Amino acid sequence: MDFQESSEHTQLRELVRGLCAPFDDNYWLVCDNEHRFPQEFFEVFAASGLLGLCIPEEYGGSGAGVTEASIVMEEVAASGGALSACTTIHIALFGLLPIIKHGSDEQKRRFLPDAAKGELSIAFGVTEPDAGSDTTRISTFAKKVEGGYLVNGRKAWISRAAQADRILLVCRTTPRDEAAKPTDGITILFAKMDPDHIQITPIDKLGRNAVASNWLFIDDLFVADEDRLGDEGNGFKYLLDGLNPERILVAAECLGIGRISLARATEYAKERHVFDRAIGQNQGVQFPLAESLIELDAAELLVRKASWKYDAGLPCGREANSAKFAASNAGFRAADRALQVHGGFGYAKEYHIERYWREVRLLRITPVSNELVLAYVGNHVLGLPRSY
C-alpha cells in the first residue's frame, strides 16, 4: 500500500486550484443570490481541457480515470465554490460514461470530441416525480415510430437543463407490467434539448441556486434511431455503469466542502477572542473541529479506495456507496460545526459558511439517499433480506 500522492496527482491539484483562484467566495455568493449560472467558470474549465478528462484520448480527451476526476471535484469544492461549482462541470466528467462504454463508434465520433472541448453540454434525465429512487417505475415513454421514437413524460430535479444541448433521457419503451423483469424495457436516448417539445421550469429550492434544478415537461419529442444508446430495453444495465462513478465523485465533493468548512472554522477559532482568549482554546470548540478532521480523513480513504477499484476494473459497489455515505455525513458535520463555531456570523451570508451548509446538506439526499445506501449495504454486502 502506498499513500504517497503521485506527482501527476499533485500537479492536477495545483492546476485546478489555479483555475479556481479567480472565482472567490464573493463570486459564488453573487451567483447564488442572483440564481445566475456561472458561465465564466464553465468556460475556464472548458478551455483548460479538463472537461474531457475521462474521455478516451482517441476522441480528444485525456483518458484519465475516476481517481483523477475525483481529485478535480474535491479541489473544485474545496476552493469555496462548493456544490454550485461542482454541478457546473461534474456532469461533463461522468455523464458521458454510458456513451463511452455502450455507445456505437459513430456516436463516439459524433459526440465525444465536442464534449471534450466543452462545446457539447449535456444533462441527465432520470428522476421523475412519481418514481423517486425506484427507476423501474419511471413513466416517461418513448413510442417507436418510423425513424425513431416519440417521447412524452415528465422529469424532475434536472440540473443544467437550460444550458444543455442534449440530454441522456431515460425512458420506458415497454410498460413495466409487460416487461419480463421490472428492469427490462428501459431505454436511454441521447436527445436534443428541443425547446419546442421540452418545457423547462426551475424549482425554487433551499440552496445551490447558481445552478437551477428543473422540471421538464416533454411533449411529442422526436428522437432519431441513431441517437438511441445501445440496444432498446437494456438501458437500466447501461445506467448502472454510471452509478458508482457518480457516487465516488459526489463523495469527493462532500470531502472538499468539508475541508473548506473546517479550514474556515479553524481560522475563525484562532482569531476570534471572547473572555480574553481565542475560542479555539476551549475544548467545546476545539474537540468538534478535531473530530471533523478525523472523520474527513477517514472518508478520504474510502473515496480513494473506491476510485482505485473502479479504475482497476474491480467491483466497487460496496466502496462507492460507503464513500458517499461517510463523506456526505462528514462533510455536513464539518459545515454544521463551522456554522456553530462562527456563532451568529455563521448565519450571515458574508461569511459564506451558511452556503456551504446549505449545499452539502443536499448530498445526504442525492444522488442516492443515505438511507438507501444503508439498504444496499445491508442487502448486498451483509446478505440480509431486502428491506425495500
Beta strands, then each sheet from edge to edge (+ up, - down):
strand 1: 122-125
strand 2: 141-145
strand 3: 148-159
strand 4: 166-172
strand 5: 186-192
strand 6: 198-202
strand 7: 213-224
strand 8: 228-229
strand 9: 273-274
strand 10: 277-278
sheet 1: 1+ 4+ 5- 8+
sheet 2: 2+ 3- 7+ 6-
sheet 3: 9+ 10-
end
